[in-house]
Amino acid sequence: MDLSDTGATITLISGLVVLTGVLGVVIPLLPGLVLCWLGVLCWALLGDAGAGRWLALALATVVAAAGLLTKYLWPGRQMRNAGVPIASMLTGGVLGVVGFFVVPVVGLVLGFVLGIWIAERARLGPGRAWPSTRGALAAVGMSLLIEFAAALGVAVIWVFGLVLTS
């Protein structure tokens, strides 16, 4: 690969951004799915690939948007169906933000789950708080899986676009 070639450099940088995005889903410090999409956008706008790059960008946009939308809507519905009230979710959200800054990497998830547990313990008592907390844990896990699947989908679309347009 000749890095003095602008197209090759853009492809390399875009690939690194997409890879960082996929890893960013697992490491909550980075906006994983958004980074994956930005890598494809950079490649489509600045690269020297053929016209198929626009199709790859359109498909990546649809997958990323569907992933983001589903990531936030489905777990929230799952928690509401498990009986977790909005006040408990908000408490979990606030403690999740605090946890993000207090405990690097995993603080967001830990704070969210702890917030749900504290709010549900105050609302239902110590014996009945755990089922709601378990529902919140399942929702967090579902959210991560949805985002990871969407990020991998965007990465695969980019790779296919790269192969088919070169």
N, C-alpha and C positions, 0 to 999 in steps of 0.2 A: 504494500500500500504506500503510495507516494503522498506524503503529507503536504507537499507543496501544491498538490492538486486541491483546489477549493472544494470540489464535490466530495472527495474522499475525506477531507477534514470535517466537513459538515456531517457526513455520515457517521464518522467516528464519534464526534461530539454528541450527536443525536442518540447514538447507541448507548453511550455512557449515561446520558440523561434518562433514557428509558430504563436502563438497568438500575440506576439509582432510584428511580420511581418504584420499580418492583420491590427493591429492598426497603424503600420507604414505607411500604404498607406494613412490613413486619416491624420496622423501627419507627415508632410513632412520632419522632421528631420531624419527619419529613412528610410533605403532602404527596404521598406516593402516586395515586392515580392521576393527580394533576400534573406531576412531573412526567409521567409516561406520555400523557397527551401532549405536553409542551415539547417533548423530544420529537414526536411525530410531526407536530406543527413546524418546528424548526427545520426538520428535514424536508418537509413539503414546500415551505416557503423559500428556503435558501439553497437547497440541494439542486443538483443537476439531473435528477431523475426525470423520467418521462412523464407523460400525462397521467399515468396510473397513480402517481403520488397523490393526486387530488382525490381519487377514489379511496386510497388507503387512509387519507386524512378524514374523509367523510365517515368511513366505517369506524375508525378509531374514535371519532367524536361521538358517534351514536353509542358505541360500547361504553365510553367513559361517562357520558351523560346518564345512561341507563344505570351504570354501576353506582354513580354518586347518588342518584335519586333513590335507588333501591336500598343502598347502604343506610340511608337515614330513615326511610319510611317503613321498611319491613321490620327491623328490630324494635322500633317504637310501637308498632302495632302488636308485635309479639309480647312486649312488656305490658301494654294495656290489656291484652287478652289474659295475661297472667294475674291481673288485678293490681298492678303497680300504678298508683295514681300519679298524675302529672307533678304534684308537689314533690313527691319522692324522686322523680326523674330530674327535676330541677335541682334538688339538693345534691343528687349524684353528679349532675353537670357542673355545679359550682365546686364541689370537692374534687372533681376530675381536673378542672382547670388549676386549682391549687396544687393538686398532686403532680401535675405536669411540671410545675416549677420546683417543687420540693424534691421529688424523686425522679431523676432523669430516666428516660426511656420508658419505664413501665408505670410511672406515676399517674398518668392520665387514666389508665384502666383501673389501677388500684384505687385511686380517689373516687372514681365513678361508682365502683362496686361498694366501697366503704360508705359513700354517701347514701346509696340506696339502702344499705343495711341499717345505718343509723336512723334514717327517716322511717323505715318500716318498723324498726324496733320501738321507736317512740309512738308510732301509730297503732301497732298491733300487739306489742309486748315482746318479750325476749323469745318465747317459744314459737311464735308464728312469723318472725322476721325472715328466717332463712329461706322459705319457699320463694318469696318475692326476690330475694337476693340471688337465688339460683336462677330464676327467670331472667334477671338482669345479666348474669354471667353468660347465659345462653345467648341473649341478645347481642352482647359485646362480641362473643365468638362468631355469631352469624354475620355481624357487621364486618369483622375482619375477613372472613371467608369471601363475602361478596366483593369487597374491595380488592382482595388478592386475585380473585377470578377475573375481575374486570381489568386489572392491571396486566395480568398475563394475556388476556385477550387483546389488549391494545398492543402489547409487545409482539405477539404473534402476527397481528395484522401488519405491523411495521416491518417485520422480517419478511413476510410474504410480499409486501409492497416493494421492499428493497430488492428481493430476488427477481420479481417479475418486471420491474422497471429498468433493471440494469442490463 
